[in-house]
């Protein structure tokens, strides 16, 4: 497997989509982009466009380890527009790379992270089920089974969300700390001792931001629909600290009519009965206990502290305390994991009977330690694992209710949240379908403002706790953008 590829864009500027298309085939490779060159040393992909009076010509070329393949097509100049040109080029490149690498990515040319949103948009445009299936399979080359799961997910989530008023919002609270960092992690989680020392001060500022958001919610008569505590790992702080911020959340917002209150408890090594009791007492309706795998050897390999036994204990403790909506996250494609080991994890998790199971496919992000190892060290059948999960979970009464994709995911696979009837997380759907405004508090949180035409504007908080603390007053001035949005 190569580690670097040069991509030449000759007489075109389709960088973003070209990179996304190439990454479907070689996700863990570094790219160097050159413009309007004719060739380069070593491994190279070239996309070239040439406009003549009658035709626009498209040309794609790949050379890797001395092996060469090329392809071309043309369109009438009169019919050419830039967006179509981009699609034509990517289609040509996609088919060339399918031939070259001998694989056909199951999501075809769909590089976006929200396939279900695409289904919903097509429905809005008036396409029916067969029209949507046709677009997916024939225009974007999506496989029948992926088309099917996208359609099914869209149908499951529709009645779950129901209708909500425009002035209904969700709240996201960020606790961006973890005791240690897992090797595949690319989140802004801070595990170093120095960042840990910031926790008390960070929580003070977080409470101040909750007060400010609470005042905005009151001023504009907004209704809270869901609350989500994410991170990092919210349970990496103490029970008292959790109590403090959850109490503040309850003081700042009217939670009496919310439909859901999530706490991403996350890693079992941070979960205690005391913390679970606080989470329950403060009104959380749904938590996640995330094993990723129940294979202790794999856990060690990925540097994720905690054991399968701790996961089982945390789950049992949560059930004992009366949590009736518990989600468990798994990852398909972890290094050193095998199909049999993944199958055993999934079967054991299903036997526990949680209310939701989310199956992620491993993503290799540049910021994660694992990225350095590259794709060649992760030789396991992630695709087979994901297919097994789809079949088994649906068979056991878990419906797929939300789905998203990420760049650099093994085999271009998707992440799917499954849940028993009525137990899917609304917040997860909102994050993906982008139909509800979300007000974010804490570092790395973003506020997503959705207007009546579904146009989205974002107000981002600073990424790191020390920056969030040091520049807090400056940051709070940006909240005026939220006020202006609701003034309108
Ligand atoms: S627990 Fe989650 S957020 Fe924390 S380091 Fe591991 S993967 Fe990242």
Boltz pocket constraint, residues with backbone or C-beta under 6 A from the ligand:
constraints:
  - pocket:
      binder: B
      contacts: [[A, 177], [A, 178], [A, 180], [A, 181], [A, 182], [A, 184], [A, 185], [A, 186], [A, 187], [A, 189], [A, 231], [A, 232], [A, 233], [A, 266], [A, 267], [A, 304]]
      max_distance: 6.0
